[in-house]
Structure formats: structure tokens, C-alpha cells
């Protein structure tokens, strides 16, 4: 049955794809923006990709800010569900972790309180695999949705801490408000073809590797998921009762940066993409001068494994293979 769904952060890389899939499924979408001037950007990204261009008539916008209460309850009036994707996602990690943690936690609670005030019971929250995987046990066995990142773990970045604390705050909130049906989606590194050129940080890593600027690749691994799969799970979460009360491991597999580089290099040999693995000692030397390099040092050489079986069983999803997602992303970058 078509419903009205409030989608926060609709200008985001993930949210634009969610908006497309919601509209194609017949839902009405009320998207939040920090500035109404970006509404045309969203419409333009969707117009040519919709199965029915007339579906844009079911798209509307509201102006909301994660750091302010103004307009939140009004924006949720008459809605059937809330999909909350909006969250700070910096390219560079802040010196003070609270600069990103506090807005993420406060913004999540602000959205949940507004949903409660407006009588919206179903909430789908975009969290992250980084709220799951950064703990000592995850380095010895496959990680599952039952795992939580340890705030004291040396591999956890300020961004990872913000996602962990925001998700914990959401679960604590629904424990005190049992009418709220919470569904959490925990994506890995989201890649694939974006809806438009405004894709932000999510594809930044792939773009940097594809550019061939770096002489070597650090030996770090990350969970990879296709944009389409992330969107599919958010859309399903708005109506699938089986997903309520659960976290969802949203990634196909863990792959390393050297592996990604080799995939892209074989497909695009003219790009001169570096495939050599950077020695750990060299990176540690660079880390003394480069905060970005310093942030990845604790993850060097770790071979994470993930178990997404619970998500697959609960939702019936078959994830796009990680290698396929990498190559599709490379095709997009090559076509620009």
C-alpha cells in the first residue's frame, strides 16, 4: 500500500537513490533539505530515472536542520514512516570527536522525538557497519549484527564513534517509547553509480584510487555494498514488519584496497592505477605529518570477515557482489 514517507537528508548520495525507489514503488516522499535552494538538484537527479516522470508530483520538500528543533514535528505530520539518513559525514576527521558525535546523536534524537510527537511509529535509521566492526572480537571471527564497536578501540574513528553513539541513542530511545518501531540499516562503504555528480565523501576513496595519484595502496580492508542494495533495504524497512527491532548488516564482503586497485587496473590499464601495497613502516613515517594517514594506521593488516546471513534471511536480499560494485563504480568514474 502506498504511503507518505519523510526522508531526511534527501540531497545525500544514498538518500537520492532511496527517493527514486520510493517514488517508483508508488509512495509519496517528503524530503528534508537544509536549504530549499537544493530542491531542483534533487528533482533533476530523479526526473530522467523514474519509471514514470509524473511521480515527481508525489515529491515535496521541507527545510530542516539537524541542530535545530524548528519544523520537525510539522514536517512529520500525516506521514506513515520516517527514513532518517541525515548525519554528518566529513572527508577529514575532526580533532575533537565531539564536534561530529554530538550533532549525530542530537540529530537522531531530534528526529525520533518529532516522529513520536507526530504519531509516526515506523522509523528507519541509517547507521553504519562502523558501529559494528571496531572491537577486539571482530578481529578474530566474523562480525555480525550482534556486535558493537568499542568506543575505546584504536581502530574507531571519530566518524565511527558518531555512528555508534547515535545508533545506541536510538535504541535507548525506543526502549522507552515502545510504540516506535525501529529498523536500523548498517551499510559498509557504499559504491556504485551515483544519481548525479553530487556524491560527496562516499565515492571519494574510489575516485582517489582511480585517479592514479597515489604510488601505493595501504593494506586496509573495508566492507563494500552497492548503492542499490542500500536503498532497497531502506525502502523495505519502511513496510516490512520482520525488520522491526533489528540491525541489518548491509555489505556483501570485506575487500582490501590493494584488491580494489588490482580490479580497476586490470579493467583500465591506461589509468596507471597503483597496485603495490604500501609498507607499514612507510605509512607510519607519513603518519607523523599527515593526520589522514595517521587515522588508518591501527587498521593496517587486519583481515575482517563479515556474516550478513541474518540480513539476507530476514529480507530476502541477494547483495550485488563487491567486485561487481567496484567495476561499476570504475565505469562511472571513467565516463565522467
C-alpha positions as CSV (number, residue, x, y, z in Angstrom):
1,X,0.0,0.0,0.0
2,X,1.5,3.4,-1.0
3,X,2.4,5.6,2.0
4,X,3.8,9.0,2.8
5,X,7.4,8.8,3.9
6,X,9.6,11.5,5.3
7,X,13.1,11.2,4.0
8,X,15.8,13.3,5.8
9,X,18.9,14.4,4.1
10,X,17.4,13.9,0.6
11,X,20.3,15.6,-1.2
12,X,22.6,12.8,0.0
13,X,24.3,10.2,-2.2
14,X,22.2,7.4,-0.6
15,X,19.0,9.3,0.0
16,X,18.6,10.4,-3.6
17,X,18.6,6.7,-4.6
18,X,16.1,5.9,-1.8
19,X,13.8,8.7,-3.1
20,X,13.9,7.2,-6.6
21,X,13.0,3.7,-5.3
22,X,10.2,5.1,-3.1
23,X,8.6,7.1,-5.9
24,X,8.9,4.1,-8.3
25,X,7.1,2.0,-5.7
26,X,4.2,4.5,-5.6
27,X,5.0,6.2,-2.3
28,X,4.8,9.9,-1.6
29,X,8.1,11.3,-0.5
30,X,8.6,14.4,1.7
31,X,12.3,15.1,1.6
32,X,14.2,17.3,4.1
33,X,16.8,19.9,3.0
34,X,19.0,22.2,4.9
35,X,18.3,24.8,2.2
36,X,15.3,24.8,-0.1
37,X,17.6,26.1,-2.9
38,X,18.7,22.5,-3.5
39,X,15.2,21.2,-4.3
40,X,15.8,21.5,-8.0
41,X,19.0,19.5,-7.7
42,X,17.0,16.6,-6.3
43,X,14.3,16.9,-9.0
44,X,16.9,17.0,-11.7
45,X,18.6,13.9,-10.4
46,X,15.4,11.9,-10.3
47,X,13.5,13.1,-13.4
48,X,15.1,11.0,-16.1
49,X,15.5,7.9,-14.0
50,X,11.9,7.5,-12.8
51,X,9.8,4.8,-14.4
52,X,7.0,7.5,-14.5
53,X,8.3,11.1,-14.6
54,X,4.8,12.1,-13.3
55,X,5.9,10.5,-10.0
56,X,7.7,13.8,-9.2
57,X,4.2,15.1,-8.3
58,X,4.5,12.9,-5.2
59,X,7.7,14.6,-4.2
60,X,7.7,17.5,-1.8
61,X,10.3,19.2,0.4
62,X,10.6,20.7,3.9
63,X,13.5,22.7,5.3
64,X,15.0,21.1,8.4
65,X,18.3,21.3,10.3
66,X,19.8,18.5,12.4
67,X,20.9,21.1,15.0
68,X,17.5,22.9,15.4
69,X,14.0,21.8,16.5
70,X,12.2,24.2,14.1
71,X,9.8,22.5,11.8
72,X,10.5,18.8,12.7
73,X,7.1,17.9,14.2
74,X,5.2,19.8,11.5
75,X,7.3,18.0,8.8
76,X,6.2,14.6,10.1
77,X,2.5,15.4,10.4
78,X,0.4,12.9,8.4
79,X,3.4,10.7,7.5
80,X,3.4,6.9,7.7
81,X,7.1,6.4,8.2
82,X,10.4,8.2,8.7
83,X,13.6,7.3,6.9
84,X,16.4,9.2,8.7
85,X,19.6,9.2,6.6
86,X,20.9,12.7,7.5
87,X,24.1,12.6,9.5
88,X,27.4,14.5,9.5
89,X,30.0,12.7,7.2
90,X,33.3,14.6,7.0
91,X,36.1,14.0,4.5
92,X,38.6,14.8,7.2
93,X,38.2,13.6,10.8
94,X,37.8,16.4,13.4
95,X,40.4,17.0,16.1
96,X,37.7,16.9,18.7
97,X,35.4,13.8,18.2
98,X,32.5,15.6,19.9
99,X,32.4,18.0,17.0
100,X,30.8,15.2,15.0
101,X,29.5,12.9,17.7
102,X,27.2,15.5,19.3
103,X,25.4,16.6,16.2
104,X,24.9,13.0,15.1
105,X,23.4,11.9,18.4
106,X,21.3,15.1,18.9
107,X,20.0,15.0,15.3
108,X,18.9,11.3,15.6
109,X,17.1,12.0,18.9
110,X,15.5,15.1,17.4
111,X,14.1,13.1,14.5
112,X,12.8,10.3,16.8
113,X,11.1,12.8,19.2
114,X,9.5,14.5,16.3
115,X,8.2,11.2,14.9
116,X,6.7,10.4,18.4
117,X,5.1,13.8,18.6
118,X,3.6,13.4,15.1
119,X,2.4,9.8,15.7
120,X,4.8,8.3,13.2
121,X,5.7,4.8,14.6
122,X,8.0,3.3,11.9
123,X,11.5,4.8,11.8
124,X,14.3,3.5,9.5
125,X,17.6,4.8,10.7
126,X,20.8,4.8,8.6
127,X,23.6,3.7,10.8
128,X,26.8,2.1,9.5
129,X,29.0,-1.1,9.7
130,X,31.5,1.1,11.6
131,X,29.0,0.9,14.5
132,X,29.5,-2.8,14.5
133,X,33.0,-3.9,13.5
134,X,35.5,-2.0,15.6
135,X,36.1,-4.2,18.6
136,X,38.8,-6.8,19.5
137,X,36.5,-9.8,19.0
138,X,35.7,-8.7,15.4
139,X,39.4,-9.3,14.5
140,X,39.2,-12.9,15.5
141,X,35.8,-14.1,14.0
142,X,33.2,-13.0,11.5
143,X,31.3,-9.9,12.6
144,X,27.5,-9.9,12.9
145,X,24.7,-7.5,13.8
146,X,25.1,-8.6,17.4
147,X,28.5,-6.8,17.6
148,X,29.0,-3.2,18.7
149,X,32.1,-1.1,18.2
150,X,34.0,-0.3,21.3
151,X,34.5,3.5,21.8
152,X,37.9,2.8,23.2
153,X,39.1,0.6,20.3
154,X,42.1,2.2,18.5
155,X,40.6,1.5,15.0
156,X,37.4,3.5,15.7
157,X,37.5,7.0,14.0
158,X,35.5,10.0,15.3
159,X,33.0,9.3,12.4
160,X,32.7,5.7,13.6
161,X,32.2,6.9,17.1
162,X,29.4,9.3,16.0
163,X,27.6,6.5,14.2
164,X,28.0,4.1,17.2
165,X,26.7,6.7,19.7
166,X,23.9,7.9,17.5
167,X,22.6,4.3,17.0
168,X,22.9,3.5,20.7
169,X,20.9,6.6,21.5
170,X,18.2,5.5,19.1
171,X,17.9,2.0,20.6
172,X,17.8,3.6,24.1
173,X,15.0,5.9,22.9
174,X,12.8,3.2,21.5
175,X,13.3,1.1,24.7
176,X,11.5,4.0,26.5
177,X,9.0,4.5,23.7
178,X,7.8,1.0,22.7
179,X,5.3,2.3,20.1
180,X,8.3,3.3,18.0
181,X,9.2,0.5,15.5
182,X,12.9,1.0,14.8
183,X,14.7,-0.6,11.8
184,X,18.4,0.1,11.5
185,X,20.4,-0.2,8.3
186,X,24.2,-0.6,8.7
187,X,25.9,0.0,5.4
188,X,29.5,-0.6,4.6
189,X,31.4,1.6,2.1
190,X,28.6,2.5,-0.4
191,X,29.7,2.5,-4.0
192,X,28.1,2.1,-7.4
193,X,26.8,4.7,-9.9
194,X,25.5,7.8,-8.1
195,X,22.3,9.6,-9.1
196,X,24.2,12.7,-10.1
197,X,27.6,14.4,-9.7
198,X,26.8,15.4,-6.0
199,X,28.0,12.2,-4.3
200,X,30.2,13.7,-1.5
201,X,32.5,11.6,0.6
202,X,31.1,8.1,-0.2
203,X,32.9,7.7,-3.5
204,X,35.9,9.9,-2.6
205,X,38.1,6.9,-1.8
206,X,37.3,5.2,-5.1
207,X,37.8,8.4,-7.0
208,X,41.2,8.9,-5.4
209,X,42.3,5.4,-6.3
210,X,41.1,5.6,-9.8
211,X,42.9,8.9,-10.4
212,X,46.3,7.0,-10.1
213,X,47.8,9.8,-7.9
214,X,48.9,7.5,-5.1
215,X,52.1,5.4,-5.7
216,X,50.9,2.6,-3.4
217,X,47.8,1.4,-1.5
218,X,47.6,0.8,2.3
219,X,46.8,-2.7,3.4
220,X,43.4,-2.0,4.9
221,X,40.1,-3.7,4.3
222,X,36.6,-2.4,4.3
223,X,33.0,-3.8,3.8
224,X,31.6,-3.0,0.4
225,X,28.0,-2.6,-0.7
226,X,26.2,-1.4,-3.8
227,X,24.2,1.8,-3.6
228,X,21.1,0.0,-5.0
229,X,21.2,-2.6,-2.2
230,X,21.4,0.0,0.5
231,X,18.4,1.8,-1.0
232,X,16.4,-1.4,-1.4
233,X,16.8,-2.3,2.3
234,X,15.8,1.2,3.4
235,X,12.6,1.0,1.3
236,X,11.8,-2.4,2.5
237,X,12.4,-1.3,6.1
238,X,9.6,1.2,5.9
239,X,7.0,-1.5,5.4
240,X,8.5,-4.9,6.4
241,X,7.4,-5.9,9.9
242,X,10.1,-8.6,10.1
243,X,12.8,-5.9,10.1
244,X,11.5,-4.1,13.1
245,X,13.8,-4.3,16.2
246,X,16.8,-5.4,14.2
247,X,20.1,-4.1,12.8
248,X,21.0,-5.1,9.3
249,X,24.5,-5.9,8.1
250,X,24.4,-4.1,4.7
251,X,27.5,-5.2,2.9
252,X,28.4,-8.0,0.5
253,X,32.0,-8.7,1.6
254,X,35.2,-7.3,3.0
255,X,37.8,-6.3,0.4
256,X,41.2,-4.7,0.7
257,X,42.4,-1.5,-1.0
258,X,45.1,-3.4,-3.0
259,X,42.4,-5.8,-4.2
260,X,40.2,-2.9,-5.4
261,X,43.2,-1.3,-7.1
262,X,44.0,-4.5,-9.0
263,X,40.4,-4.9,-10.1
264,X,40.4,-1.3,-11.5
265,X,43.9,-1.6,-13.0
266,X,43.0,-4.7,-15.0
267,X,39.8,-3.1,-16.3
268,X,41.5,0.3,-17.1
269,X,45.3,-0.4,-17.7
270,X,45.7,3.1,-19.2
271,X,44.9,4.7,-15.9
272,X,48.2,3.6,-14.3
273,X,46.4,2.8,-11.0
274,X,48.9,1.9,-8.3
275,X,48.5,-1.7,-7.2
276,X,51.5,-2.1,-4.9
277,X,50.9,-2.5,-1.2
278,X,52.5,0.3,0.9
279,X,54.9,-0.9,3.5
280,X,53.7,-0.3,7.1
281,X,56.8,1.4,8.2
282,X,56.5,4.0,5.4
283,X,52.9,4.8,6.3
284,X,53.9,5.1,10.0
285,X,56.5,7.7,8.9
286,X,54.0,9.6,6.8
287,X,51.5,9.5,9.7
288,X,53.8,11.8,11.7
289,X,53.0,14.6,9.2
290,X,49.6,13.6,7.7
291,X,46.5,13.2,10.1
292,X,44.6,11.3,7.4
293,X,47.3,8.6,7.1
294,X,47.6,8.5,10.9
295,X,43.9,7.6,11.2
296,X,44.3,4.4,9.2
297,X,47.5,3.1,11.0
298,X,45.5,1.0,13.6
299,X,43.7,-0.8,10.8
300,X,46.8,-1.9,8.8
301,X,46.9,-5.7,8.0
302,X,43.6,-6.5,9.8
303,X,41.6,-9.2,7.9
304,X,38.0,-8.5,8.9
305,X,35.3,-11.0,8.0
306,X,31.6,-10.4,8.0
307,X,28.5,-12.5,8.3
308,X,25.4,-11.0,6.6
309,X,23.3,-14.1,6.7
310,X,20.7,-12.7,9.2
311,X,20.0,-9.8,7.0
312,X,19.7,-12.0,3.9
313,X,17.3,-14.4,5.6
314,X,15.2,-11.6,7.1
315,X,14.9,-9.5,3.9
316,X,15.5,-12.0,1.1
317,X,18.1,-9.7,-0.4
318,X,20.9,-11.0,-2.7
319,X,23.7,-8.5,-2.5
320,X,25.5,-7.3,-5.6
321,X,28.9,-8.9,-5.5
322,X,31.5,-6.5,-4.1
323,X,33.9,-6.9,-7.2
324,X,31.0,-6.1,-9.5
325,X,30.1,-3.0,-7.5
326,X,33.8,-1.8,-7.7
327,X,33.8,-2.3,-11.5
328,X,30.5,-0.5,-11.9
329,X,31.9,2.4,-9.9
330,X,35.0,2.5,-12.1
331,X,32.9,2.6,-15.2
332,X,31.1,5.6,-13.9
333,X,34.4,7.4,-13.0
334,X,35.8,6.6,-16.4
335,X,32.8,8.1,-18.1
336,X,33.0,11.5,-16.5
